[in-house]
Amino acid sequence: MGSGQVTDSSAPFDFRGKHVTVAGLGVSGVPAAKVLHGLGARVTVVNDGDDERARTQAAELEPLGVTVRLGDGATLPEGTELIVTAPGWKPDKPLFTAAHEAGVPVWGDVELAWRLRDRDGRKAAPWLAVTGTNGKTTTVQMLASILRAAGLRTAAVGNIGVSLLDAVTGDEEYDVLAVELSSYQLHWAPSLRAHSAAVLNLAPDHLDWHGSMEAYAADKGRIYEGNRVACVYNVADKATEDLVRAADVEEGCRAVGFTLGSPAPSQLGVVEGLLVDRAFVEDRHRNAQELAEVSDVNPPAPHNIANALAAAALARSFGVSAAAVRDGLRAFTPDAHRIAHVADVDGVAYVDDSKATNTHATEASLAAYESIVWIAGGLAKGATFDELVAGAAKRLRGAVLIGADRALIREALARHAPEVPVVDLDRTDTGAMLQAVQEAQRLARPGDTVLLAPACASMDMFTNYNKRGDAFAQAVRELGA
């Protein structure tokens, strides 16, 4: 980063007359350009693409006086004093190399939101922040539900699809924000200092962007820097605790673990079907506080109980009562395509976990059921599947493979589960999912679960994981028609 006033997060930055370049249009770039223009900056937007969507967004910004440069995201506009980048732009892009050489700082939209959170004399709402390879969105939504149950003005924002910039610059005032942050966003947010934060888990993902697992973990760990009250970690994932130990936090900030087992002091966990707090209670060495029943978590799969414990820990760090934790968890409804029960057909359950786009998420999904016909495949994103298949082999009744990289999963099944029948579908047309579900029905027996948990991205066959899940659900409905 550069030096001087721009990088001093303790002092407000005066944007009036400053030349700010916004890198990338899309869901973060357009709001950033509008906010910066409203603050008096001279804004130039650069964008790699020049497609219809980009031209529509440019037409929205140009009447405001924003300069938009489509099809050229590599060249640093002359006179640029600050870059605000979309989170997905990789750090090795030529634009950022040029910025570094010119001493121009680079912020993400989260960094910009953090810098703007207490403008106009409003009291800044504290941030309760969540990251991790999997479970972020569900945990943040659970947290927001708990905070609302406590009577607090809040919103689930960040990587969840609701703009942090809108939350901090809009007319609505909040008591506290539940913030989902991706590794990309954290990379570009060096000044962020949360009230409390959680890293849910760490597994290889987005390594093409970060360059290495070490760099990926380091960016995730940024969420703990400067925490004031609690750094929440996963007892079952030592890497998350290591990130807490490495973090530079405020004096008095505590490490708080969550576990699916019985909690030790300074942990939340599970005892005889109850979610229990031994961290935010008086005399935590002797006392525990019941928060909710496992049955209050929807759905009560192991990894989702872990999400609930992490959300509860963050809420408790903010002083929320046990009753509000219970009420918030009961009120929470998960998003579609996250271990969503679609239907029972002839004694077989059909479950849509299309959101399981990597092996870590799929491992958790497979662990939730005893006898599974697994529908998997898509774009592997450089992943390997041996460990996943070896761990799940005894649960598999059969497997139906779809998508571009299905051979990688088929080979892992041959190595680690050779007795499991496999159907390999060599088609990517719109009818492929219906055939996959029909083949799964043929393999399944009453009491089994047909589970769509692809362990891969969807873009080889579908626009996104939502469309993939919708296709699965429609195919299941056709079975039962």
N, C-alpha and C positions, 0 to 999 in steps of 0.2 A: 504494500500500500504506500501511498505517498506520505507527505508530511504536512504539518501546519493545521490550519483551522478545519479543513475538510475531515481529517482523521481524528479530531478531538471530540469524542462523543459526549464529553461533559459540557460542551458549549454548543448552543444552537448554531446551525449553519445557515447563513443568509444566502438564499438561492437567487435573490433579485439580480438580474443581469448576468448571472453565471451561465456559461455554456455547458449544458449537461447532455451527454449522449446516452440514449436508452438503447440497449442491445436486445433486440427481439421484440416482436409484437406479441400477440397471444393474450392469455388470461392475465399475465402480470405486466406485460409491457405497456398495454393501452392504459390501464389505470395509473401506472407510474408516470407516463407521459402527461396525462391530464393533471395529476396532482402537482407535478413539477412546474408545468405551465402556469397553474393557478398560483404557485408560490413566486412567480416572476422570473423563472429561469428561461433561457433561450434553449429550446429543446430540439434536438435532432434524433430521430429514430432510425437506426440501421437494422436491416432484416435480411437474412440470407435468401429467403424465398420471395418470389414475385408471382404468387398464385392468386386466385380469385379472392380467397379469404383475406390475404394480406392487403390486396387493393381495396377491399371494402373497409378494412380497419384504417388504412391510410386516408381514405375519403372521410372517415369520421374525425381524424385528427387534424388534417391540413386546414380546414376552415378556422380552427382555433389559432393558427399561426405556428403550428408544429411542422418542422421539416421532416419528411419521411423519405428515406433512401432505400428502395427495394432492390433485392438482388445483389447487394454488396454489403455484407456484414463484416468484411475483413479489414477495411481501411478506417483508420481513426480520423474522424472529422477534425479539420483544422481548428485550433482554439479550444478543444475540449478540456474542461477542468475537472470533470467527474464523469464516470460511467456508472450507470445503473443497469444491471444486467438481469435478464430472465434467468431463473435458476438453472435451467437445463444447458446453458451454454458452457462448453467445456473450458477449463482453465488454460488449455494449450492453444486456444484459437488465436490466430494472428492479431486480431483486434486487441487482445489483452497483452500480448507480447509487446505491441507498439505502445500500449498504455504504460506498461511497466518501464519501458525505455524512456518514456517522456515524463515519468514521475506522476502519472495521473492515477488517482485511486479508483478502485472498482468496488462498488457496493451491489448487493442483491436487493430485491424488493423488500425482503425481510429487514435488512439493515436500514433501508430507507424508512420503513414503518417504525422501527425502533427509535430512530433519530427524531421522528415527527410525533411521537406518542404523547408528549406533554406540551405541545404548542398551544397557543391561544389561551394560556392560563388555566387549562383544564387539568384536573388531577389525572395523572397517567394510571390506567388500569394495570395492575400487576399481570404478568404472564405466567401461567402454568404450562410448561412446554413438554412435548412428547416426541420422541423419535424412536427408531428401531427399524430392523429390516422388515418386520411384519407386525400387524396389529395396531398401527398408529391411528388410523382413522376410527376404528371401533373404540379404542381407548379414549380418544379425545371426545367422541360423541357420548360415551358413558360419563366422562368427567363433566361435560357440559350439563348432562341430565342431572347429575348429582348436585352441581352448583345451583341449578335452577330449583331443585327440590329444597335447597337451603334458603331460597328466597333471594338469591343474588342475581343481579343483572349480568348476563354473560352471553358469549357466543362461541361456537366452535369455528375456528378460523385457521388460515395458513394453507398448508398443502392440501387441506380437505376440500378446497374449491371456493371457499369464501375469502375474499381478499383481506389480508391484514391491513393493507393501506386503506381500504374502505372502512374497516373497523376503527382505525385510529384517527382518521380525518373526517369521518361522517358526523352527522348531527347526534346520533345516539351515543349516550354515555354508558360505560360498563363499570361494574365493580371489579371484575376479573375476567381474563380471557383464557380460554382453553385452546392451546396453539399446537397444531401439528406441523412438524418441521422435517423436511427431507434432508438427506445428506448434502444434496446440491444446495439447498437454501442455507444450511449451516456453513458450508464452505465460504459463502459470500456474506456472512453476517458476523464479522469479528467483534463487534461491540455489544452484541446481545448479552444481557444479564437477567436471567429469569428469577422470579420469586423461588420457584422449585421446578425441577425437571426430572424426566424419566427417560432412560434408554431401556426399551423393552427386551431387546435381544440383538444379537449380531451374527450374521451369516453372510457368506460371500454374495454380493449383489452389486450391480452397477460398476464392476471393476474396470470395464472399458472406459468409464468416465473418470474414475479416481486414479487409475493406474496400478493400484495394489490394494490388498486387504488392509495393510497398515494405514494407508492414506484414507481409505474409506472409514475405518474405525476412528481415526483421528478427527475426521470431520464430524462424525456422530458425537464424539466426546466433547466437541465445542459447546454442546447444549448445557453442560455442567459448569462452564466457566462463569465465575462470579455469582453463582447461586447464593441466595440469602438464607433460605430456611432448610431445604431438603434436596438431596440428590438421591433419587429413587432408582434402584438397580434390581436386576433379576438374579436371585440367589443361585438359580440353576445355570446361569450363563456367566461364568467367571470373568469373561471379557468385559461385561458391563461394569462389574465391580472394579476392575482394573482401571477403567476410564474415570470412575469416581476418585480413586486414589491419586490419579495423575492430575486431577483438576485443581485449579487455583480458585478457591471459593472464599466467600466472606467468613469472617470469624464467627463461629457458632453454628455454621451450616452443618447439618447432620447427614450421614449416610443411612438410608432406610431401604431395607431389602423387602422383596415380596417373594413368596414361595408357595408352591402347592402342598407343601408339607406343614408340619407344626412349626409355628414361628418362634424363633429365638427373640430375646430382647432387641428392640429397634427393627423389628420386622413385622410384616403383615402376612398371614398365612391361613391355612385351613385346618380346623379341628372338628372332627365328627360332624361334617356337613355344614359347618359354620365358617364364614369369613370373619377372621379375628385380627384385631389390632393390638400389637405389643410395642408400638413405637410412639404413638401420640396419646399416651396415658400417663397418669402419675404412677411413679414407681413401676416402670416397665419390666423390672426384673421379677416382680411378684404378681403384677396385675395384667389383665387383658380385657379388651372391650369387644363384645360381639357387635359386628357391623350388619351382617345380613346372612341369609341362608344361601347355600350353593344353588338351590332351586330358584332363587331370585335372579340369577344370571341367565340371560337369554341369548343364545343357547348355552347350556351348561357343559360345553366341551372343555377339556383341560386348558387349552390355550386361551379360551375366552374367559375362563375363571382367572387366569393370570392377568389378562387385560383388565378385568374388574378390580383386582387387587392393586394394580398399578394406578388406576384411576382413583380408587379409594385413598391410596397413600397421598396422592397429590392433593385431593380434596381435604384430607385431614391435615395436611401441612398448612392449609389456609384456614384452619379452624372450624371446618364443617362438622356438624354433629353426626353421630352414628346413625340416627334415625334418617337423616337426609341421604346418607350413603345408601341405606336400604331402599328408601322411596325412589331415589334416582335410578338405581339399578332395576327396580321393578318397572319403572316408567320407560326404560330404554327399549327401543326397537331397532335391531340391527339393519343395516343397509342390505339391499338385494345383493345376491351373488356371494355372500359370505356365509358358508355352511348353512344355506337356506333350504329347509325341507320343502320340496316341491309337491310331492304326492306319494301315496302308497298305492302300488298296483300289484294285485295278486300276492300280497304279503311281502313285497319288496319295497323298501324305502328308496326314493330318488332324491339326492341331495346335490344342490348347486353350490359349489365353491369355486366358481370361475375366477374369483379374485386371487386364488392361490397360483400366482404367476411365477413362483420360484420354488426351489426344492425345500427351503426352510418352511414356507407356508404350507406346502403340501405334506411335509412330514407331520406337522401338527394336525392337519385335517385327517390324514390316514389314521393317526393315533386315536381319533375320537370314535372309531367304529371297529367292531370285532370281525366281521366277515364282509369283504368288499369286492365288488366288481368295479374296477378303477378305469375311468375314461381319462386319458392323459395325452399330452403332446402339444406341439405348436412350435414357437421359436425358443430355442434353449438359451439364448443370450450367453453362450459360452459355458453353461453349467454342465456338470457331470452328474450321473444318476445312480452310481453304484451304492453309495452309502444310503441313499433314500430307499432304494429297492431292497437292499439287504435288511434294513430295519423294519420294513413293512411286509416282507415276504410271507410271514405266517398268517397275516390277515387277509391275503389276497385270494379270492375265489377265482378271479380271472381279470384280464386287462384288455381294453379296447384302445388302440392307439391311432391318433389322428395327427395331421399337421406335418410341417416341413422337416422337423428334427425328430420324428417319432422313432427312427432307427436307433438313436442313442438310448432311448428308454427300452426298446426291444432288446438290444444287446445287453443292457444291464439286467433285464429280466432273465435272459438266457444264462447269464453267469450266476445270478444269485437266487433265482426262483424258477428253475427249469421245469418244475412240475406245474406251474401256473399256466393255464391255457391263454393264449394271446391271439387277438384278432387285429391284424394290421390293415388299416383302411387307406388305400392309395388313391385318395380323391380329396379335393379341396373345394368342391362346388357347394352350393347352398344346401343340398340334400345330405351332405356328409354327416351332419350331426344326427339327423333322424336315423340314418343307418347305424351310427355308433350306438345310439340308445337302443335300437332294436337288437343289435348284437349283444349288448349288455344284458338286456332282458332274457335273451336265450341262455346266457351263462349263469344268471342269478337263480338262487333258490329262495323259498320263503324264509324270512328272517335276515336276508342279506341287505346290504346297502349298495346301490349303484351310485357311485360318487364321482362327479365331475370335479377333479382337482388337478388341473393340467400340468402343473410344475413348469409351465412355459408361458411366454407371452402369446398374444392372440393374433397379432397383425398379419400373419401369413394367410389367415382364413377369414378373419373378422375385423371390423373397425376397431374394436376394443373388447376388453373382457366382459363388459356389460352385454354387448351384442352376442357374444359367445354363450353367456349364461341364459340370455333370452331364448336363443336357439335350442338350448338343452331343455329349458322349461316347456317350450312349445312342443318339442318332440315327445316329452313325457306325457303331456296332455293328449297328444294324438294316440299314445299307447292306451290310455284309459278311456278313450272315446267310445 
